[in-house]
């Protein structure tokens, strides 16, 4: 077998849909790396702009580039199709509007060849940028501080013991890592939720026997300051609540299967679920959310009364935190639109107004009580806060 026919160490995969503006930039960040033992697979997901012509031109300019044109199937199906076409021992996915750090593939390849791990976790930096990819705020989420050192986990036992820390270090939050191709062929990405990358890392966990953690930044994630330019950030899909529940239950089943569902793990995973409750309520303010005000408030109240959420609250003894998260989210919804008195969730407006009024009248206290015990407030949101202010009232 000659050199041209030999399989590359790494297959880089980019899924692209109507991204003529940035596709050359990401391709340049891949193909200009010093490490050359790669193939670059670009999956065009039925683009209708100039993207197909641009990537065909890129392929003509560099023999390492392989282009797949397909009917629109969405991003994770595109990943799966790219992985099926990959000939590398490892694959790495980079999105069409992001970039690699300069010459970082040399480091990744060095660790892959030396340790041969199932995964190399690689740090992602999140940058605020303008529409020309000029960085406005470098690493605004401070993820560069999450990974302190390089470390090799050589056994399944070591990997499982450290798995919760991979989550804490934001390493398993996405698909921007180096994986053995065989892992993804066995566990393809789901194609029905935008968080399928995080779920993918949960799904492969049982089959991971070794891991290398890099501390060197690898991936520049571009957070554009215009919502319509980000692939999924800031968009409402409608299934956020169910998706976060899946994350929680799948994580719980994973750790219980490892006999690792201890207090520390339970608190971390459960608290993440409650934190996500704020995110799912907040996304109702997205510009693409077409629900009317009553529908938004209905969704908040129904999802907040979900049995799984209530179990999380009980586990953490976090009723007050829960109420504050929900009421804060409702307050942000009502900033944009005040409900009229005919709205069946008008009691939430009265609840917030009365809770936030510094000098409360007896009428305020009655409105708070009425809202807490309203039939549509199944979680009795406001009860803990009401008890606190009532106790304080009786002290004076």
C-alpha positions in Angstrom: 0.0 0.0 0.0 1.5 3.3 -1.0 1.4 6.5 1.0 -1.6 8.0 -0.8 -3.6 4.8 -0.1 -2.7 4.5 3.6 -5.4 5.4 6.1 -4.9 8.8 8.0 -4.7 8.9 11.7 -7.5 11.5 12.0 -10.6 12.2 10.1 -11.8 15.8 10.6 -15.6 16.2 9.9 -17.5 19.4 9.3 -21.3 19.4 8.7 -22.4 22.5 6.9 -25.7 24.0 5.9 -26.0 27.3 4.1 -22.8 28.7 5.5 -21.0 30.2 2.6 -19.7 33.0 4.8 -17.5 30.9 7.1 -16.9 27.6 5.5 -13.6 28.7 3.9 -12.4 29.9 7.3 -13.0 26.6 9.1 -11.5 24.7 6.2 -8.4 26.9 6.3 -8.0 26.3 10.1 -8.1 22.5 9.4 -6.0 22.3 6.2 -3.3 24.8 7.3 -2.4 22.8 10.3 1.3 21.6 10.5 0.0 18.0 11.1 -0.9 16.7 7.6 -1.9 13.0 8.3 -5.6 13.8 8.1 -8.6 13.5 5.8 -11.2 16.3 5.9 -14.8 15.3 5.3 -17.2 18.1 4.6 -20.9 17.0 4.7 -23.1 19.5 2.8 -26.6 19.1 4.4 -28.6 20.2 1.4 -27.4 23.8 1.2 -29.2 26.2 -1.1 -26.6 29.0 -1.1 -23.1 28.9 -2.6 -21.8 26.4 0.0 -21.8 23.3 -2.3 -19.8 25.1 -5.0 -17.3 26.4 -2.4 -16.6 23.1 -0.8 -16.3 21.4 -4.2 -13.6 24.0 -5.0 -11.9 23.3 -1.7 -11.8 19.6 -2.5 -10.2 20.3 -5.9 -7.5 22.4 -4.2 -6.6 19.7 -1.6 -6.7 15.9 -2.2 -7.2 15.3 1.5 -10.7 16.8 1.3 -13.8 14.5 0.7 -17.2 16.1 0.1 -20.5 14.5 0.7 -23.6 16.2 -0.7 -26.9 15.0 0.8 -30.5 16.0 1.1 -31.2 18.0 4.3 -31.2 15.7 7.3 -30.0 18.0 10.1 -26.7 18.3 11.8 -26.3 15.1 13.8 -27.4 12.9 10.9 -24.6 14.8 9.0 -22.1 13.9 11.7 -23.2 10.2 11.5 -22.8 10.2 7.7 -19.4 11.8 7.9 -18.3 9.2 10.5 -19.5 6.4 8.3 -17.3 7.7 5.5 -14.3 8.3 7.7 -11.2 6.1 7.2 -9.2 7.5 10.1 -8.6 5.6 13.4 -9.9 8.7 15.1 -12.3 11.5 14.2 -12.8 15.0 15.3 -15.9 17.2 14.5 -15.5 20.9 14.0 -18.5 23.1 13.2 -18.7 25.2 10.0 -18.6 28.5 11.9 -15.9 27.7 14.4 -12.1 27.2 14.1 -9.1 25.2 15.4 -6.4 26.9 17.4 -3.3 27.2 15.2 -1.2 24.0 14.7 -3.0 22.2 17.6 -3.5 19.0 15.6 0.2 18.2 16.1 -0.3 18.0 19.9 -3.5 16.0 19.5 -1.8 13.5 17.2 1.2 13.3 19.5 -1.0 12.2 22.4 -3.1 9.9 20.2 0.0 8.0 19.0 1.7 7.9 22.4 -1.3 6.8 24.5 -3.8 5.4 22.0 -6.8 6.4 24.2 -10.4 5.9 23.3 -11.0 9.6 23.7 -8.8 12.7 23.9 -10.9 15.3 25.8 -10.0 18.7 24.3 -10.8 22.1 25.9 -13.1 24.5 24.0 -12.9 28.2 24.4 -16.0 30.3 23.9 -15.5 33.7 22.3 -17.9 36.5 21.7 -17.3 37.7 18.2 -18.8 39.9 15.4 -20.1 38.7 12.1 -16.6 38.8 10.6 -15.3 36.4 13.4 -13.4 39.2 15.0 -13.2 38.3 18.7 -14.9 40.9 21.0 -14.3 39.0 24.2 -11.8 36.1 24.4 -12.9 33.0 26.3 -15.8 34.9 28.0 -17.0 31.7 29.7 -13.5 31.2 31.2 -13.4 27.6 30.2 -9.6 27.8 29.8 -9.5 27.6 33.6 -11.5 24.4 33.8 -8.6 22.0 32.9 -5.5 22.4 35.1 -3.2 19.7 33.7 -2.7 17.0 31.1 -3.5 13.5 32.4 -3.8 10.0 31.1 -6.5 7.6 32.5 -5.3 4.2 31.4 -8.0 1.9 32.8 -11.7 1.6 32.7 -11.8 1.9 36.5 -9.8 5.2 36.4 -12.0 6.6 33.6 -15.2 5.8 35.5 -13.9 7.3 38.7 -13.0 10.5 36.9 -16.1 10.8 34.6 -17.9 13.2 36.8 -14.9 15.5 36.7 -14.9 15.4 32.9 -18.3 16.9 33.2 -17.2 19.5 35.7 -14.3 20.5 33.4 -16.8 21.1 30.5 -15.0 18.4 28.5 -18.0 16.1 28.0 -20.4 19.0 27.3 -20.0 18.7 23.5 -18.6 16.7 20.6 -15.4 18.7 20.2 -13.1 15.9 21.2 -11.0 13.3 19.5 -12.8 9.9 19.5 -11.9 6.5 18.2 -14.1 6.1 15.1 -15.4 2.7 16.2 -17.1 4.3 19.3 -19.4 6.4 17.1 -20.1 3.6 14.7 -21.4 1.6 17.6 -23.2 4.6 19.2 -24.4 7.0 16.5 -25.6 10.5 17.4 -29.3 11.0 18.0 -30.8 13.4 15.5 -33.8 14.7 17.3 -32.4 17.0 20.0 -29.9 19.8 19.8 -28.1 18.5 22.9 -27.3 15.1 21.2 -23.6 15.9 21.6 -23.7 15.8 25.4 -25.9 12.8 25.3 -23.5 11.0 22.9 -20.8 11.3 25.6 -23.1 9.6 28.1 -24.0 6.9 25.6 -20.4 5.9 24.8 -19.3 6.0 28.5 -19.6 2.3 29.2 -17.3 1.4 26.2 -14.6 3.9 27.1 -11.5 2.1 28.6 -8.9 4.9 28.4 -8.9 8.7 28.2 -6.4 11.4 27.8 -7.2 14.9 29.0 -5.5 17.9 27.3 -5.1 21.2 29.0 -4.0 23.0 25.8 -6.9 25.0 24.2 -8.0 23.3 21.0 -11.3 24.6 19.7 -12.5 28.2 19.2 -16.3 28.2 19.6 -17.6 31.4 18.1 -20.6 33.0 19.9 -21.9 35.5 17.5 -23.6 38.6 18.9 -26.5 38.3 16.6 -28.9 35.5 17.6 -29.8 34.5 14.1 -26.1 33.7 13.3 -25.7 31.0 16.0 -26.6 27.4 15.1 -28.5 26.6 18.3 -27.6 29.1 21.0 -30.5 31.3 22.0 -33.1 29.3 20.0 -36.4 27.8 21.3 -37.2 24.3 20.2 -40.0 23.4 22.6 -38.5 20.1 23.9 -35.9 21.7 26.2 -37.6 20.4 29.4 -37.8 16.8 28.1 -34.2 17.0 26.9 -32.8 18.1 30.2 -34.8 15.4 31.9 -33.2 12.8 29.6 -29.7 14.2 30.5 -30.6 13.8 34.2 -32.0 10.3 34.0 -29.4 8.9 31.6 -26.6 10.3 33.8 -28.3 8.8 36.9 -28.6 5.4 35.2 -25.0 5.5 34.1 -23.6 6.3 37.5 -25.9 3.8 39.2 -24.8 1.1 36.8 -21.2 1.9 37.9 -22.2 1.9 41.6 -21.1 5.5 41.6 -24.4 7.3 42.4 -23.0 8.7 45.7 -23.9 11.9 47.5 -21.3 14.0 45.6 -22.5 12.8 42.2 -26.1 13.0 43.1 -25.8 16.6 44.2 -23.8 17.6 41.1 -26.1 16.0 38.6 -29.3 17.1 40.4 -28.1 20.7 40.8 -27.3 20.8 37.1 -30.9 19.8 36.4 -32.3 22.6 38.5 -29.9 25.1 36.9 -31.2 23.9 33.5 -34.7 24.8 34.7 -33.6 28.5 34.6 -32.3 28.0 31.0 -35.4 26.4 29.7 -37.6 29.1 31.1 -35.3 31.8 29.9 -35.4 30.4 26.3 -39.1 31.2 26.2 -38.0 34.8 25.6 -36.2 33.8 22.5 -37.1 35.8 19.4 -38.1 32.6 17.6 -40.5 31.4 20.3 -44.0 31.7 18.9 -45.9 30.9 22.0 -48.2 33.6 23.3 -48.0 34.8 26.9 -50.6 32.4 28.3 -48.9 29.5 26.6 -45.5 30.5 28.0 -46.8 30.8 31.5 -48.7 27.5 31.2 -45.5 25.7 30.1 -43.5 27.2 33.0 -46.1 26.0 35.5 -46.6 22.6 34.0 -42.9 21.9 33.7 -42.1 23.2 37.1 -44.6 20.8 38.6 -43.0 17.8 36.8 -42.5 14.9 39.1 -38.8 14.6 38.3 -38.2 18.3 39.1 -40.0 17.8 42.4 -37.8 14.8 43.2 -34.7 16.9 42.5 -35.9 19.6 44.8 -36.6 17.1 47.6 -33.2 15.5 47.1 -31.4 18.8 47.5 -33.8 20.4 50.0 -33.9 23.2 47.5 -37.5 24.5 47.6 -36.5 28.1 48.0 -33.9 27.9 45.2 -36.5 26.3 43.0 -39.1 29.0 43.7 -36.6 31.8 43.1 -35.5 30.3 39.8 -39.1 29.9 38.5 -40.2 33.4 39.7 -37.1 35.0 38.3 -37.9 33.4 34.9 -41.5 34.4 35.1 -40.5 38.0 35.9 -38.3 38.1 32.8 -41.2 36.9 30.7 -43.6 39.5 32.1 -41.1 42.3 31.5 -41.9 42.1 27.8 -45.7 41.7 28.2 -48.1 42.3 31.1 -51.0 39.8 31.2 -54.5 41.2 31.3 -56.9 40.2 34.0 -58.6 37.7 31.8 -55.4 35.7 31.4 -55.8 32.6 33.6 -52.2 33.1 34.8 -52.8 36.7 35.9 -52.3 35.4 39.4 -48.6 35.0 38.7 -48.4 38.7 37.9 -50.1 39.5 41.2 -47.9 37.1 43.0 -44.7 38.8 41.8 -46.0 42.3 42.3 -47.0 41.5 45.9 -43.8 39.6 46.7 -41.6 42.4 45.3 -43.5 45.3 47.0 -41.3 46.5 49.9 -44.1 47.6 52.2 -46.8 45.0 51.8 -50.5 45.6 52.6 -52.9 42.9 53.9 -54.2 42.8 50.3 -50.7 41.9 49.1 -50.4 39.0 51.6 -53.9 37.8 50.5 -52.9 37.9 46.8 -49.7 35.9 47.6 -51.7 33.3 49.4 -54.3 33.1 46.7 -51.6 32.6 44.1 -49.8 29.9 46.1 -52.9 27.9 46.4 -54.2 28.6 43.0 -55.3 25.3 41.2 -52.9 26.1 38.3 -49.9 26.4 40.8 -49.5 22.7 41.5 -46.0 23.2 42.8 -47.2 25.9 45.2 -44.5 28.3 44.0 -44.1 31.1 46.4 -44.9 29.2 49.6 -41.4 29.1 51.1 -40.9 32.8 50.3 -44.3 33.6 51.8 -43.4 31.8 55.0 -40.2 33.8 55.3 -41.9 37.2 54.9 -44.8 36.1 57.2 -42.4 35.2 59.9 -40.5 38.4 59.5 -43.8 40.4 59.6 -44.7 38.8 63.0 -41.4 39.9 64.5 -42.3 43.5 64.3 
